[in-house]
Amino acid sequence: MTLFWLLTGAALVSSAITLLVVFLVVHFHVAPQLEERVELRLQQGAADLEDRLRRRVLGLVTGGKAVKDLARGMGLFSSRPPPDDL
């Protein structure tokens, strides 16, 4: 019976040490790298979004294709004749 308790205790201590080592590796090594990658992706996404927004605004201000599409959608430059006023 004593041998059973000694083996069980040794297994529990070994498991606890393994879990502690895994926790320390994840907490101090893997998590910071993952956080850095996520932060980098967020910054790249924000930069891409800012660039696309800047291009759209400049296109609207300078009269690019977006302005013509918007005006055509509003009916300002449509190829249809204007409705008859009664």
Helices and strands as residue ranges (DSSP letters): H 2-25, I 26-30, H 31-62, H 65-74
